[in-house]
Amino acid sequence: MAGSGSSMLYSFLLFIATLSLQEVYRGKLASSELYTILGGFTSSLIFILLLTFIGNYQETSGVRIGWGAVILAEVVALIAASTVHRVSITTCFLFSAALLYEVNKLSGVMVSRSEPRGKRH
């Protein structure tokens, strides 16, 4: 499993690459309905990558801001989606909510695996 430092670096690099590519191709992403939805999906990937970066930064620095990390990452992703199209903002929010639900569910599974189990009699 990757450490916090390397995961933070990779998520930041992927965040920058995804955001840059979205801005380069924003004209193409706004050209049709399907591409507009794709623009919202890429913005939700920006949300997940930024959330991963912030979470790993919090883990390495020892500072916790809780739901503030989620709100900050969502605001940045929605601003990125707004540069593509208005519909991308809505689809970004919906995709981000679904991805956040899945990440939360995966986190619960990983925590339950790492907790020591009591002795069975």
N, C-alpha and C positions, 0 to 999 in steps of 0.2 A: 504494500500500500504506500502511496506517495506521502511524503511528509508535508507539513503545513507550508513550509517555505517554497518547495517546488510546486505544489499545487497552487499557491498564491501567484507565483510567477507565470505558470502556464495559463491560468484563468485570466490574468491581466493581459498577456500577449494575445490570447484568443479574443478577448473583449475588444482590444484595439483593432485587430484584424477584421472582426465582424462589423464593428462600427464603421471602419474605413470603407469596407466593401459595400456596405449598405448605402453610405453617402455617395460613393462613386456611381452606383447603379440605381440611385433613387428615381431617375427619370424612367428607367425601364420598369421599376417596381410600381410606379404610379400609372403605367400605361394600360393596364387591364384589371378586371376584377380579381382574377386569380393571382396576379402578381401583387396586387394590393394586400390580399390576405397573406401572401408569402412575406411581404414587407412587415406585417404584424408579427408573423412567426419569427422572423429574424430578430426583431426587436425583443421578443420574449426570450430568445437565446442570449441577447445582450443582458437582459434582466438576470438570468441564471448565472451567467459568467461573472457579472458584477457582484451578485450576491455571494458567490463562491469566494471571490477575491476579498470582499469585506469580512466574511466569516473567518477566513484564514488569517486575515490581518488581526482580527480581534483575538484569535487564538494565540498568535505569536506575541502580541503586545500585552495581553491580559486585560484589555478593556472590553466591556460588554455594553452594547447599546440596545440589545433585544430587537424589538420590532422596528426600531429606527433604521436598521440595516435593510430590512425588507422595503420599507417606505422609500428610502433613498434610492435603492436599486430600481424600484418601480417607477419613480419619478424620472430618473435618467432614461430608462427604457421608453417611457411614454413620450419624452421629449425627442428621443431619436426616432420614434415612430411618427411623430408629428411632422418631421421633415420629409417624410415620404408621402403620406396622404392622411386625410381625416379618418377614413375607415380603418387605416392601419393602427390608429390609436385604440380603437375598440377591440380589434382582433388581438392586438398586443396584450391588452388587459385580460382578455379571456384566456388566451394561451398561457399567460404568466400565472394566472390563478390556477389553471390546471397543472402546470409544471410545479408550482409551489406546493400544491396538494400532494403530488407524487414524491417530491423531495422530502416533505414532512413524513409521509408514510415510510419511505426508505430509511429515513433517519430513525424512526421508531423501531424498525426491524433491526438496524445495526446496533442501537443501544440495548435492545433486549438480548441480542446475541453476546454482547460484551459484558453484561451483568453476570456476576457469579450466581450460579444456581445453588439453592439450599440443599443440604444433604437429604436424601430420601431415605426413609426408614423402611 
